[in-house]
Amino acid sequence: MASNEYPIDVTHVKDGRPRNCRVVLVDRVWPRGQRKDEAPWDEWLKTISPSTELRKWYGHDRDKHEEFIRRYRAELEGKEQTNAFEHLQLLHHSGRLTLMTATKDLEHSQAQVLADLLARS
């Protein structure tokens, strides 16, 4: 059971800025075509994203999704990643939070993995 009642949403950068929540981009790479002065998020937390190597290996291949989750969770145990995750936890515990990504398949994205972990924290 989650430790608070605030929801965590996962959305695509092209969906625009959600209302009444803190929005965090959780991608390592700046979204293609996104102007910096029109970014629909409050902050970019790229240290929480999967490593370039893991991201390239995964390639959003659904057959690799379970292994991706395992490897990504292992990466989240690094010092920088732990600090970034703790920051997300603070945001989550203080109000509604939206994790934003340029990944088209939201259900199989790192943002969804993070949302699931945050919901249990």
N, C-alpha and C positions, 0 to 999 in steps of 0.2 A: 504494500500500500504506500502511496506517495506521502511524503511528509508534509505536503501542503496542498491546497486546492487550486492553485494557479495553473492554468493550462499552458501547454507548450505546443506551439504550432510549427509546422514545417511548410515552407512555401518557396516558390520559384522567384528569382529576381525579376522576371518579366511580369509577374502578377502585381507589381506595384507595392507601395508601402501599406502594410496593415495599420489599422487604427488602434489606439489605446493599448499599446504594448511596446516593449523594448525589442528592437530588431537587431540581430547579429548575423553578419555574413560569416559562414563557417567554411569557406572555400580557400584553398591555398593560392589559387590564381584569380586575378581580377577578372570578372565576367566580361566576355567579349561584347563589344558594342555599348558597354555601360559608361556613361559620362560620369566623371568623378563628382561634378557639381550637381548631379541629379541622382546620386546613389540613394536608393530607398531603404537604407539601413542606418542604424545609429553608430555601429562600430564594426570593424572588420577584425575578426579574431582568427587570423590564418594559422597561428601556432596550434590550434585545436584540430586542424584538418589532417587527413592522412598524408603521409610522406609522398613525395613525387613518385618514388619507386612503387609504393603500394597502390597508389592511384593508377599508375600506368599498368601494373600487373592486373588489377581488377578490371579496368576498362568497362565497368558496369555490366559485366557478364553475369547474368542471374545464376548461372551454374556455379559461379565462384562466390556467391553472396555469403554463405555461411562461413567460409574460410576467410573472406574479407572481414567479416565482423570479428572473428577471432584475432586476426592479425592487427586490426585497427585498435581493438581493446588493449592489446599488448603494447602498441605504440602510445596509447593514452597514459601508460604508467611512467613515461619519461617525465623529468622534472618540469620542463616548460609546458608540456601537455597537461600535467597534473595541475599546475598553477592556472592554466587557461580553463580547465574544467571547473576548478573551484570558483573562478570568476563567473562562469555560467551558472553554477549552483547559486551563488549570491543573487544574481539577476533573477533567476527562477524563483527563489524564495521571497523576493521582494515584489513580485507582480507578474503579470502575463508576459510571456516570452515567445518570440518567433525566431526560429532558426531559418536563415535564408541561404539558398544555394542556387547555382546555375545548372545543376544537374536536372535533367528532364525527368528521370525516373525517381521521384521523391521517395517512394516506398523502399527503394534499395540504395539509398544514399547515405553518406556519412552523417548528414543532418538528422536523418531518422534514427540512426544508431545513437547519436547524442541525445535526442529527445527521449528515447527509451531509457537510456542510462539516467538521465535527469529525473524522469518520472519515478524512478526507483530510489532516488537519493534523498 
